[in-house]
Amino acid sequence: MDQEAITRPASGPAQRLHCARCLYTTDHPLGLTLDAEGICSGCRIHEEKDRLDWSARWAKLEQLVAPYRSKSGENYDCIVPVSGAADSYWIVHQVKQRLKMNPLLVSYNKYYNTSLGIRNLANLRIRMDCDILQQNVNPKSVKQITRTTLRELGSLYWHCLAGQTVFPVQTAVRYQVPLIIWGAHQGLEQVGMFSHEHEVEMTRRYRKDHDLMGLEADELLGTFDTLKEADIWQYRYPDDAALNAVGVRGIYLGNYLRWDPKAQHEQMIAQYDYRTARYARSFEAYDHVDCWTHMDLHDQLKLNKQGYGKVTDHASREIRHGRLTREQGLALVRHHEGQAVQHSQLFCDWLGLDPSGLQFMLDRARSPRHWDSAAPGHYRFKGPSSDLPASPPWTAGDIGPGAKFIANDVFTHDGIEGYVTVGKGYR
């Protein structure tokens, strides 16, 4: 094995090791291990996708959900969290068309909405013929929370992650619909935290430790902060007594069918007219078209803090599925991860933040493990993609058709160059 391909020169507090197959390293925030062959735990768990009997696993899922069907037909069979992007179409398609269940869709308003995402969400509920509930937290509270998490956690997405993971659980308790059906488990898909055969389910602990960066809503309240009880109460996870009274559980479809986001999205494009768009910071065009910030400002913060951006997640996934070589993936990462943020002014206008103040927050979030600073405002990147040997610049001809992504629309689907107002409004 070429050790130069999986290690970096020893520097800093600890040596960073690279997987010999994908582009993840032992710096991954979810935790990742390498075996004796230099292959990471995420790649090894991915190998299960080619050896498990997925027909048998689907039959197991059908047995699992059978007791949750509403016997009277007067209630919903399950709850499915959705947005105007990600895997929403695929999940609802499996629940409605294959499991023949009647789901209640739930959606959290993240406020960074693109008109394309609003279109996709409307198309989803119409084409799938589903009822939907949308949560619109008071925008003043959302902005207060965002100011706090941007300052204290280097995150403008905490409220999105908190809302998207708690509103379905709150709805399950309120409507007494115990079964929540999620898509794939991030820890399993990225770093092999679990096996598919573990059939892991949602937990309050995982949500806090990973989705919420270790801080529940009540822990955002501080002596010297402006957040109040009225700002955070809608992000509270139901207590154990309420969960147990209904019997709430959340399962992941990715444990029961072979999860392949690219293939899934392309089926949904063909069958339901799911709409997609290009990002500057990744070659992928499917995952986050509902949000102005996720593949833009939020991704820059991820690069500053973690040393890698979403393009590394996309490239590693495509390498594992055999549609990119490691060299092609690395070239794509190097091309995309340094692309300039394009829509930060939209965020500044929404939050009432001066661009210089935002830049201060961005720089404050930079980890010294991944960045050197020779002078104020001047930084040199030394993240994982800089460890590996130099490669030729990426060109569109470097990858075959199997690794290309379809862009059939733009973020400004309705001509709106800004956050789309829904629910309680902009102000």
C-alpha positions in Angstrom: 0.0 0.0 0.0 1.2 3.5 -0.8 1.5 5.0 2.7 1.8 8.5 1.3 -1.8 8.1 0.0 -3.2 7.5 3.5 -1.1 9.6 5.8 0.2 13.1 6.1 3.5 14.3 7.5 3.3 14.4 11.2 2.4 17.9 12.4 0.0 19.4 14.8 -1.4 17.7 17.9 -2.1 14.4 16.2 -1.5 12.6 12.9 -4.4 12.7 10.5 -4.9 9.4 8.6 -6.6 9.1 5.2 -8.7 6.2 4.0 -7.1 4.4 1.1 -10.4 4.1 -0.7 -12.5 7.2 -0.1 -11.6 10.8 0.8 -12.5 10.8 4.5 -9.9 11.0 7.3 -9.6 10.2 11.0 -10.5 13.9 11.5 -14.1 13.2 10.6 -16.3 14.8 13.4 -18.5 11.7 13.6 -15.5 9.4 14.4 -13.9 7.1 11.9 -11.5 4.1 12.1 -9.1 2.5 9.6 -8.4 -1.2 9.4 -5.1 -2.9 8.7 -5.6 -2.3 5.0 -6.1 1.4 5.5 -9.8 1.2 4.6 -12.2 3.2 6.7 -15.1 2.0 8.7 -17.6 3.8 6.4 -16.2 2.1 3.3 -16.4 -1.3 5.1 -20.0 -0.8 6.1 -20.8 0.3 2.6 -19.7 -3.1 1.4 -22.8 -4.5 3.1 -24.8 -2.9 0.4 -23.4 -5.5 -2.1 -23.8 -8.6 0.1 -27.0 -8.2 2.1 -30.2 -9.8 0.9 -32.3 -6.7 0.3 -35.4 -8.6 -0.6 -35.3 -10.3 2.8 -34.6 -7.0 4.5 -37.6 -5.3 2.8 -39.8 -8.2 3.9 -38.6 -7.5 7.4 -39.6 -3.9 7.1 -43.1 -4.9 5.9 -43.5 -7.0 9.0 -42.3 -4.2 11.2 -44.7 -1.6 9.9 -47.8 -3.8 9.7 -48.9 -3.2 13.3 -48.8 0.6 12.8 -51.5 0.7 10.2 -54.5 2.7 11.4 -57.1 0.0 12.0 -60.0 2.5 11.9 -58.6 4.4 8.9 -59.3 7.6 10.9 -55.7 8.4 11.7 -52.4 8.4 9.8 -50.2 5.3 9.7 -46.9 7.1 10.1 -45.1 10.4 10.0 -42.6 11.3 7.3 -40.3 14.4 7.6 -39.9 16.1 4.3 -38.4 19.2 2.7 -38.1 20.6 -0.8 -35.0 18.5 -1.4 -32.8 15.7 0.0 -34.5 12.3 -0.1 -38.0 13.4 0.6 -39.5 12.2 -2.7 -37.9 8.8 -2.4 -39.0 8.2 1.1 -42.6 9.2 0.5 -42.6 7.1 -2.7 -41.5 4.0 -0.7 -44.0 4.6 2.0 -47.0 5.3 -0.3 -46.4 3.1 -3.3 -44.5 0.1 -1.8 -45.6 -0.1 1.8 -49.1 1.2 0.9 -49.2 3.4 4.0 -51.0 6.7 4.7 -48.3 9.1 6.0 -48.7 12.5 7.5 -45.9 14.7 6.0 -44.2 17.2 8.3 -41.9 20.0 7.3 -39.9 22.6 9.3 -39.5 26.1 7.7 -35.8 26.8 7.7 -36.4 30.4 6.4 -33.5 30.1 3.9 -35.9 28.8 1.3 -35.3 28.9 -2.5 -38.3 29.2 -4.8 -37.1 25.9 -6.3 -37.5 24.2 -2.9 -41.0 25.6 -2.4 -41.9 24.3 -5.8 -40.5 20.9 -5.1 -42.4 20.6 -1.8 -45.7 21.7 -3.4 -45.2 19.2 -6.2 -44.4 16.5 -3.7 -47.6 16.8 -1.7 -49.7 17.2 -4.8 -48.2 14.3 -6.8 -48.0 12.0 -3.8 -51.5 13.0 -2.6 -50.5 13.5 1.1 -51.5 15.8 4.0 -48.8 18.0 5.3 -48.1 20.0 8.4 -45.5 22.8 8.3 -43.9 24.4 11.4 -43.2 28.1 11.2 -41.4 29.2 14.4 -41.6 32.9 15.0 -39.0 34.5 12.8 -37.8 36.8 15.5 -37.0 33.8 17.7 -35.3 32.0 14.8 -33.1 35.1 14.2 -32.2 35.4 17.9 -31.2 31.7 18.0 -29.2 32.1 14.8 -27.2 35.1 16.2 -26.4 33.0 19.2 -25.4 29.8 17.5 -23.4 31.7 14.8 -21.5 33.4 17.6 -21.1 30.5 20.0 -21.0 27.5 17.7 -20.0 28.8 14.3 -23.3 27.5 13.0 -26.2 29.2 11.2 -27.9 25.9 10.7 -28.5 24.8 14.4 -32.1 25.9 14.3 -32.7 24.0 11.0 -31.2 20.8 12.4 -33.1 21.2 15.7 -36.4 21.9 14.1 -36.1 19.2 11.4 -35.4 16.6 14.1 -37.8 17.6 16.8 -41.0 18.7 14.9 -41.7 15.1 13.6 -41.3 13.8 17.2 -43.6 16.5 18.7 -46.1 15.7 16.0 -46.0 12.0 16.7 -46.9 12.8 20.3 -49.5 15.4 19.5 -51.3 13.2 16.9 -50.6 9.9 18.6 -49.0 8.4 15.5 -46.1 6.4 17.0 -44.1 5.5 13.8 -41.8 8.0 12.2 -40.0 7.0 9.0 -36.7 8.7 8.2 -34.3 8.1 5.3 -30.8 7.0 5.8 -28.7 7.3 9.0 -25.9 9.8 8.6 -23.5 8.0 11.0 -24.0 4.7 9.2 -23.7 6.2 5.7 -20.7 8.3 6.2 -18.5 6.6 8.8 -19.9 3.2 9.4 -21.0 4.0 13.0 -23.5 1.1 12.8 -24.2 -1.9 10.5 -27.4 -2.0 8.5 -28.1 -5.2 10.5 -28.1 -3.3 13.7 -31.3 -1.6 12.5 -30.5 1.4 14.6 -33.4 3.8 15.3 -33.5 7.5 16.2 -32.4 8.6 19.7 -32.5 11.8 21.7 -28.8 11.2 22.5 -27.6 11.0 18.9 -29.6 14.2 18.0 -28.0 16.1 20.8 -24.4 14.9 20.3 -24.2 15.2 16.5 -27.1 17.1 15.0 -27.2 19.8 17.7 -23.4 19.9 18.4 -23.9 18.9 22.0 -26.4 21.6 23.0 -30.1 21.2 23.6 -32.4 24.2 23.2 -32.4 24.9 27.0 -28.6 25.0 27.0 -28.6 27.9 24.7 -30.0 30.1 27.4 -27.2 31.9 29.2 -26.7 34.6 31.7 -25.2 37.0 29.2 -27.3 36.1 26.2 -30.5 37.7 24.8 -32.3 34.3 24.3 -35.4 33.8 26.3 -37.7 30.9 27.2 -40.1 32.1 24.5 -37.4 31.7 21.8 -36.5 28.1 22.4 -39.5 26.2 23.7 -40.6 25.0 20.3 -37.2 23.1 19.9 -37.6 21.0 23.0 -37.7 17.2 22.6 -40.8 15.6 24.2 -40.0 14.0 27.6 -39.8 10.3 28.1 -43.2 10.0 29.7 -44.9 11.5 26.6 -42.8 9.4 24.2 -43.6 6.2 26.1 -47.3 7.0 26.4 -47.5 7.0 22.6 -44.8 4.5 21.9 -42.9 6.8 19.6 -40.1 5.2 17.5 -38.2 6.4 14.4 -36.9 3.9 11.9 -34.5 4.4 9.0 -35.4 3.2 5.5 -31.7 2.9 4.7 -31.5 -0.2 6.9 -34.0 -2.0 4.8 -33.3 -1.1 1.2 -30.0 -0.4 -0.7 -29.5 3.3 -0.3 -28.1 5.1 -3.4 -29.0 8.8 -3.4 -27.9 9.5 -7.0 -30.0 6.6 -8.5 -32.9 7.4 -6.2 -33.1 11.1 -7.2 -32.8 10.2 -10.9 -35.8 7.9 -10.6 -37.7 10.7 -8.8 -36.8 13.2 -11.6 -38.2 10.8 -14.2 -41.3 9.7 -12.3 -42.4 12.8 -10.3 -40.5 15.8 -12.0 -38.2 16.5 -9.1 -36.3 19.6 -10.0 -32.6 20.1 -9.4 -29.9 22.9 -9.7 -26.1 23.4 -9.9 -24.1 24.5 -6.9 -20.7 26.2 -7.0 -19.3 24.2 -4.2 -20.0 20.7 -5.4 -20.5 18.7 -8.5 -23.7 17.2 -6.9 -27.0 18.8 -8.0 -29.7 17.0 -6.0 -29.4 17.2 -2.2 -29.9 20.7 -1.0 -31.7 22.7 -3.7 -34.3 24.0 -1.3 -31.8 26.1 0.7 -29.7 29.2 -0.2 -27.2 28.6 2.6 -26.6 24.9 2.9 -24.3 24.5 -0.1 -23.0 28.0 0.3 -22.4 29.9 3.5 -23.1 26.9 5.7 -20.6 24.8 3.7 -17.9 27.5 4.1 -18.4 27.3 7.8 -18.0 23.5 7.7 -14.8 23.9 5.7 -13.5 26.4 8.2 -14.3 24.3 11.2 -13.8 20.7 10.0 -11.3 21.1 7.2 -13.6 19.7 4.5 -16.8 20.6 2.7 -19.9 18.8 1.5 -18.2 18.1 -1.8 -16.0 15.6 0.1 -19.1 13.8 1.4 -20.5 13.7 -2.2 -17.2 12.5 -3.7 -16.6 9.8 -1.0 -20.2 8.5 -1.6 -19.7 8.3 -5.3 -16.3 6.6 -4.9 -18.0 4.0 -2.8 -20.7 3.4 -5.4 -18.0 2.9 -8.0 -18.9 5.9 -10.1 -15.8 7.9 -9.4 -12.2 6.9 -8.9 -10.4 8.3 -5.8 -8.3 10.5 -8.1 -11.3 11.9 -9.8 -13.0 12.5 -6.5 -9.9 14.4 -5.1 -9.8 16.5 -8.3 -13.4 17.4 -7.8 -12.9 18.3 -4.2 -10.0 20.5 -4.9 -11.9 22.3 -7.7 -15.1 22.9 -5.7 -14.2 23.3 -2.0 -12.4 26.6 -2.5 -15.2 28.2 -4.6 -16.3 31.6 -3.2 -19.5 31.9 -1.2 -22.1 33.4 -3.5 -25.2 34.2 -1.4 -23.9 35.6 1.9 -25.6 39.0 1.3 -29.0 37.3 1.4 -28.1 36.0 4.9 -26.8 39.3 6.1 -30.0 41.1 4.9 -32.2 38.5 6.6 -30.3 38.6 9.9 -29.5 42.3 9.8 -25.8 41.6 9.9 -23.0 43.7 8.4 -20.9 41.7 5.9 -17.7 42.6 7.9 -19.3 41.2 11.0 -20.2 38.0 9.1 -16.6 37.7 7.9 -15.4 38.1 11.4 -17.6 35.1 12.5 -16.4 33.1 9.5 -12.7 33.7 10.4 -13.4 33.1 14.1 -14.7 29.6 13.2 -11.5 28.6 11.4 -9.7 25.7 13.1 -6.0 26.1 13.5 -5.7 22.4 12.7 -6.9 23.2 9.2 -5.8 26.8 8.6 -2.6 28.8 9.1 -2.7 32.6 9.4 0.4 34.6 8.5 -1.4 37.9 9.1 -4.9 39.0 10.1 -7.4 38.2 7.4 -4.9 36.0 5.4 -5.2 32.3 5.7 -3.6 29.2 4.2 -5.6 26.0 4.0 -4.0 22.9 5.3 -7.1 20.6 5.5 -7.2 17.0 4.4 -7.4 17.6 0.7 -4.0 19.4 0.9 -2.3 16.4 2.4 -2.4 14.2 -0.7 -0.1 14.3 -3.8 -0.9 17.0 -6.4 -3.1 16.0 -9.2 -4.0 17.6 -12.6 -6.8 20.2 -12.5 -10.3 18.8 -12.8 -12.1 19.1 -16.2 -15.6 18.0 -17.2 -14.2 15.2 -19.3 -12.5 13.6 -16.4 -15.6 11.7 -15.3 -17.9 9.3 -17.2 -21.6 9.7 -17.7 -22.4 7.5 -14.7 -21.0 10.1 -12.3 -22.7 13.1 -13.9 -25.6 14.9 -12.2 -28.7 16.3 -13.9 -29.5 20.0 -13.4 -32.9 20.7 -14.9 -33.7 24.0 -13.1 -32.3 26.9 -11.1 -32.6 28.0 -7.4 -34.6 31.0 -8.7 -37.3 28.8 -10.2 -39.9 31.6 -9.9 -37.5 34.4 -10.6 -37.1 35.1 -6.9 -33.4 36.0 -6.0 -33.9 35.8 -2.2 -35.4 33.9 0.7 -39.0 32.9 0.0 -41.4 33.9 2.6 -43.8 31.3 4.0 -45.8 31.0 7.2 -45.4 33.8 9.6 -43.5 36.0 7.2 -40.2 37.7 6.6 -40.1 40.3 9.4 
